Amino acid sequence: MAYKKKLIILLSVIAVLALTYSASLIFDPQKSGARSASYLWLDPNAASRAGRIVINTAGDEREFLKIDSQWFVLHNGREYPVRQLRVEDLLSVFTQRASWPVRSTNASSHARFGLDTQIAARLTIYAENVTLFDLLIGDEDNTGRDIYLRRYGQDEVRSGGNLIASYIYGSVSSWYNLRLIPESGDNTISVDSVQRLSVYSGEAAQFFSRRNKEWIVSGVEVVNPDQGIIDSYIRSILNIEGDDFIDSISVNDPMFNHSSFALELGDGKIKIIRLSEGDESGRRYANVSGSNYIYSIASWAAQRLFRNAADFEKQ
């Protein structure tokens, strides 16, 4: 009988301890705060439907459009290609669950966090005519590492990593994809797909033709061509980037008759890069066949495009 009573008392103590522990998990402010800090702003499935993004900062509006699966930014009335990964990185800030602790649920705190609708930056994501996401971006915290945010039309304020500021406040040129030859998608061109490269610069001409997996050089005298150097040279042409788009020059301007690169591909297509003469600083302007964009190419980058015959000799 005494054993039975002891067993009942022991089980009762265990039950009380279990209830106490459970209650501590439920009502512990720190643990509760940790759960509320983990937050997902935007469902990834919804983000995949995004077709338009608008960023407003101090009255300056920047608009991005998705056209045929590629993102473009509207600037000066034209659509310019942007780096697709940069847009994806922006979206991933909100489609990945992370620490975004609640800082306030009171509307009177919005001004203190820089989240009044009149002064806050605003990011809006659309799918066709549906608003998927509408966010206000406020001030940084005292450390500069976090930033305050709230959904448009809601009072709750959260804070999190300040990475988003580089996307919201960066210049339009920070979004540009300034590669003359696209590096992704169906338009990818690799060195292996190039069958012939013709380089015309003034009166001089150089030709690199693929034969039995080796490059044959003509137009200039190269006794013992270094295959690796030629591969690297062609790769540098495929990877050339500008530093800005230029609106003030027409693609039909005769300046582009100065020099050119013709890339003949294995599928029969030909890509032609036309360049102007270098200006006083050595800067050139370029246009690629099939494109209406004019690229500005810095002097140091333009110089790498033109090589002497001796550069291709095997040492």
C-alpha positions as CSV (number, residue, x, y, z in Angstrom):
1,M,0.0,0.0,0.0
2,A,2.9,2.4,0.9
3,Y,4.6,1.5,-2.4
4,K,1.4,2.4,-4.3
5,K,1.1,5.7,-2.6
6,K,4.7,6.6,-3.3
7,L,4.2,5.7,-7.0
8,I,1.2,8.0,-7.2
9,I,3.1,10.8,-5.6
10,L,6.1,10.3,-7.9
11,L,3.8,10.3,-11.0
12,S,2.1,13.4,-9.8
13,V,5.4,15.2,-9.4
14,I,6.5,14.1,-12.9
15,A,3.2,15.4,-14.4
16,V,3.5,18.8,-12.6
17,L,7.1,19.2,-13.9
18,A,6.0,18.3,-17.4
19,L,3.2,20.9,-17.3
20,T,5.6,23.5,-15.9
21,Y,8.1,22.9,-18.6
22,S,5.5,23.0,-21.3
23,A,4.2,26.3,-19.9
24,S,7.7,27.7,-19.9
25,L,8.0,27.0,-23.7
26,I,4.6,28.6,-24.4
27,F,4.9,31.7,-22.2
28,D,8.7,32.3,-22.2
29,P,9.0,35.8,-23.9
30,Q,12.4,35.0,-25.4
31,K,11.3,31.8,-27.0
32,S,8.1,33.5,-28.2
33,G,10.1,36.4,-29.6
34,A,12.4,33.9,-31.4
35,R,9.4,32.3,-33.1
36,S,8.0,35.7,-34.2
37,A,11.4,36.7,-35.5
38,S,11.4,33.9,-38.1
39,Y,9.4,35.3,-40.9
40,L,8.6,34.9,-44.6
41,W,7.5,38.0,-46.4
42,L,6.6,36.5,-49.8
43,D,5.6,33.0,-50.8
44,P,8.1,31.7,-53.4
45,N,5.2,30.4,-55.6
46,A,3.7,33.9,-55.7
47,A,7.1,35.4,-56.4
48,S,7.5,33.1,-59.4
49,R,4.5,34.9,-61.0
50,A,6.1,38.3,-60.7
51,G,6.0,40.3,-64.0
52,R,6.5,43.9,-62.8
53,I,8.4,45.5,-60.0
54,V,8.2,49.1,-59.0
55,I,10.6,50.8,-56.6
56,N,9.8,54.3,-55.4
57,T,12.4,56.4,-53.4
58,A,11.8,60.0,-52.6
59,G,9.6,60.4,-55.7
60,D,12.0,58.7,-58.0
61,E,10.3,55.7,-59.6
62,R,12.1,52.7,-61.1
63,E,10.1,50.1,-63.0
64,F,11.2,46.6,-64.0
65,L,9.3,44.5,-66.5
66,K,9.6,40.8,-67.3
67,I,9.4,40.3,-71.1
68,D,9.8,36.8,-72.6
69,S,11.2,35.5,-69.3
70,Q,13.9,38.2,-69.2
71,W,13.9,41.3,-66.9
72,F,14.3,44.8,-68.2
73,V,14.4,48.2,-66.5
74,L,12.6,51.3,-67.9
75,H,14.9,54.3,-68.2
76,N,14.5,57.4,-70.3
77,G,11.6,55.8,-72.1
78,R,13.6,52.7,-73.1
79,E,13.8,49.1,-71.9
80,Y,17.3,48.1,-70.9
81,P,18.4,44.5,-70.0
82,V,19.2,43.9,-66.4
83,R,21.2,41.3,-64.7
84,Q,18.7,38.5,-64.1
85,L,20.5,37.2,-61.0
86,R,20.3,40.6,-59.3
87,V,16.5,40.6,-59.7
88,E,16.4,37.0,-58.4
89,D,18.6,38.0,-55.4
90,L,16.2,40.8,-54.6
91,L,13.2,38.5,-54.6
92,S,15.1,35.9,-52.5
93,V,15.5,38.4,-49.7
94,F,11.7,38.1,-49.2
95,T,11.1,34.5,-50.3
96,Q,13.5,32.9,-47.8
97,R,12.5,32.6,-44.2
98,A,14.8,34.6,-42.0
99,S,15.1,36.6,-38.8
100,W,12.7,39.6,-39.0
101,P,11.8,40.4,-35.4
102,V,8.7,42.5,-34.6
103,R,9.7,46.0,-33.4
104,S,6.3,47.6,-33.0
105,T,2.6,47.0,-33.7
106,N,1.6,50.6,-33.0
107,A,0.9,53.0,-35.9
108,S,2.2,55.9,-33.8
109,S,5.8,54.4,-34.1
110,H,5.9,54.6,-37.9
111,A,7.4,58.1,-38.1
112,R,10.1,57.0,-35.6
113,F,11.2,54.2,-37.9
114,G,11.0,56.2,-41.1
115,L,7.9,54.2,-42.2
116,D,5.3,57.0,-42.8
117,T,3.9,56.5,-46.3
118,Q,5.0,60.0,-47.2
119,I,8.7,59.4,-46.6
120,A,9.4,55.7,-46.8
121,A,10.7,54.0,-49.9
122,R,8.3,51.5,-51.4
123,L,8.7,48.2,-53.2
124,T,5.7,46.8,-55.0
125,I,5.6,43.5,-56.9
126,Y,2.8,42.7,-59.4
127,A,1.6,39.7,-61.4
128,E,-0.3,41.0,-64.3
129,N,-2.9,43.3,-62.6
130,V,-2.6,41.7,-59.2
131,T,-0.5,43.1,-56.4
132,L,1.6,40.3,-54.9
133,F,3.6,42.3,-52.4
134,D,3.7,45.9,-51.2
135,L,6.4,46.9,-48.7
136,L,7.5,50.1,-47.1
137,I,11.2,50.5,-46.3
138,G,12.3,52.9,-43.6
139,D,15.4,53.9,-41.7
140,E,18.5,51.9,-40.7
141,D,18.9,51.1,-37.0
142,N,21.7,52.7,-34.9
143,T,24.2,50.0,-36.0
144,G,23.5,50.5,-39.7
145,R,23.2,46.7,-40.1
146,D,19.4,46.4,-39.9
147,I,16.6,48.3,-41.6
148,Y,12.9,48.7,-40.6
149,L,10.1,47.5,-42.8
150,R,6.3,47.1,-42.8
151,R,3.7,46.0,-45.2
152,Y,1.8,48.8,-46.8
153,G,-1.5,49.2,-45.1
154,Q,-0.4,47.3,-41.9
155,D,0.9,48.6,-38.6
156,E,3.4,45.9,-37.7
157,V,7.0,47.0,-38.0
158,R,9.9,44.4,-38.4
159,S,13.6,44.8,-38.8
160,G,16.2,42.7,-40.6
161,G,19.4,42.7,-42.6
162,N,20.2,45.9,-44.5
163,L,21.1,44.1,-47.7
164,I,17.9,45.3,-49.3
165,A,19.2,48.9,-49.2
166,S,21.6,48.2,-52.1
167,Y,18.7,47.1,-54.3
168,I,16.4,49.9,-53.3
169,Y,18.8,52.9,-53.4
170,G,21.3,51.7,-56.0
171,S,21.7,53.6,-59.2
172,V,19.9,52.3,-62.3
173,S,23.3,51.4,-63.9
174,S,23.9,49.0,-61.0
175,W,21.1,46.8,-62.5
176,Y,22.3,46.9,-66.1
177,N,23.4,43.8,-67.9
178,L,26.2,45.4,-70.0
179,R,27.6,42.3,-71.6
180,L,27.6,42.7,-75.3
181,I,27.0,39.0,-75.8
182,P,24.4,37.5,-73.4
183,E,25.9,35.1,-70.8
184,S,22.7,33.1,-70.1
185,G,19.6,31.7,-71.7
186,D,19.3,30.4,-75.2
187,N,21.7,33.0,-76.5
188,T,24.8,31.6,-74.7
189,I,27.9,31.5,-76.9
190,S,30.9,29.5,-75.8
191,V,34.4,29.5,-77.3
192,D,33.7,25.9,-78.6
193,S,30.8,27.2,-80.6
194,V,32.9,29.8,-82.5
195,Q,34.2,28.5,-85.8
196,R,35.8,31.6,-87.1
197,L,36.7,35.0,-85.8
198,S,37.4,37.9,-88.2
199,V,38.9,41.1,-86.7
200,Y,38.9,44.2,-88.8
201,S,40.7,47.3,-87.5
202,G,41.4,50.1,-89.9
203,E,43.3,48.5,-92.9
204,A,44.5,45.5,-90.9
205,A,42.6,42.2,-90.6
206,Q,43.1,39.0,-88.6
207,F,41.3,35.7,-89.1
208,F,41.1,32.8,-86.7
209,S,39.6,29.7,-88.3
210,R,38.9,26.4,-86.4
211,R,40.3,23.3,-88.2
212,N,40.4,19.9,-86.6
213,K,40.0,21.5,-83.1
214,E,42.9,23.9,-83.7
215,W,43.0,27.5,-84.7
216,I,44.5,28.5,-88.0
217,V,45.6,32.2,-88.1
218,S,45.7,34.2,-91.3
219,G,45.9,37.8,-92.4
220,V,48.9,38.2,-90.1
221,E,52.0,36.0,-89.8
222,V,51.9,33.7,-86.8
223,V,54.4,30.8,-87.2
224,N,53.4,28.8,-84.2
225,P,50.0,29.8,-82.8
226,D,49.4,29.3,-79.1
227,Q,46.0,27.6,-79.0
228,G,45.4,28.5,-75.4
229,I,46.1,32.1,-75.9
230,I,43.7,32.2,-78.9
231,D,41.0,30.5,-76.9
232,S,41.5,33.1,-74.1
233,Y,41.4,36.0,-76.6
234,I,38.1,34.8,-78.2
235,R,36.7,34.3,-74.7
236,S,37.6,37.9,-73.8
237,I,35.6,39.1,-76.8
238,L,32.6,37.0,-75.9
239,N,32.8,38.3,-72.3
240,I,33.4,42.0,-73.1
241,E,31.2,44.4,-71.1
242,G,30.4,48.1,-71.4
243,D,30.2,50.5,-68.5
244,D,27.0,52.2,-69.6
245,F,24.3,52.5,-72.3
246,I,24.4,55.5,-74.5
247,D,21.2,57.1,-75.8
248,S,22.7,59.9,-77.9
249,I,24.3,57.9,-80.6
250,S,22.4,56.1,-83.4
251,V,23.2,52.5,-84.4
252,N,23.5,53.8,-88.0
253,D,26.2,56.3,-87.1
254,P,29.2,55.9,-89.5
255,M,31.5,55.9,-86.6
256,F,30.8,52.2,-86.3
257,N,32.6,51.6,-89.6
258,H,35.9,52.0,-87.9
259,S,36.5,48.4,-86.7
260,S,34.5,45.2,-86.1
261,F,34.6,41.6,-84.9
262,A,32.6,38.9,-86.7
263,L,32.0,35.7,-84.8
264,E,30.8,32.9,-87.1
265,L,29.1,30.1,-85.1
266,G,28.6,26.4,-85.6
267,D,24.9,26.8,-86.1
268,G,25.5,29.2,-89.1
269,K,24.7,32.4,-87.1
270,I,27.0,35.4,-87.2
271,K,27.4,37.9,-84.4
272,I,29.1,41.2,-85.4
273,I,30.4,43.7,-82.9
274,R,31.0,47.1,-84.5
275,L,33.2,49.7,-82.7
276,S,34.0,53.4,-83.0
277,E,37.5,54.8,-83.0
278,G,38.8,55.6,-79.5
279,D,38.1,59.1,-78.3
280,E,40.7,61.3,-76.5
281,S,40.6,59.0,-73.5
282,G,40.6,55.8,-75.5
283,R,36.9,55.1,-74.8
284,R,35.0,53.4,-77.7
285,Y,31.3,52.9,-78.5
286,A,30.0,49.6,-79.7
287,N,26.9,48.0,-81.2
288,V,26.1,44.3,-81.7
289,S,24.2,43.0,-84.7
290,G,20.5,42.5,-83.9
291,S,20.6,45.0,-81.1
292,N,19.5,48.6,-80.8
293,Y,21.8,49.3,-77.8
294,I,24.9,51.4,-77.9
295,Y,27.5,50.4,-75.3
296,S,30.2,52.6,-73.9
297,I,33.5,50.7,-73.4
298,A,36.2,52.0,-71.2
299,S,39.7,52.5,-72.6
300,W,41.3,49.7,-70.7
301,A,38.6,47.2,-71.8
302,A,38.8,48.3,-75.4
303,Q,42.6,47.9,-75.5
304,R,42.2,44.2,-74.6
305,L,40.3,43.6,-77.8
306,F,43.1,44.4,-80.2
307,R,46.3,42.3,-80.3
308,N,49.4,42.1,-82.3
309,A,50.5,39.0,-84.2
310,A,53.3,38.4,-81.8
311,D,50.8,38.0,-79.0
312,F,49.6,34.8,-80.4
313,E,53.0,33.1,-80.9
314,K,53.8,30.2,-78.6
315,Q,56.7,31.0,-76.4
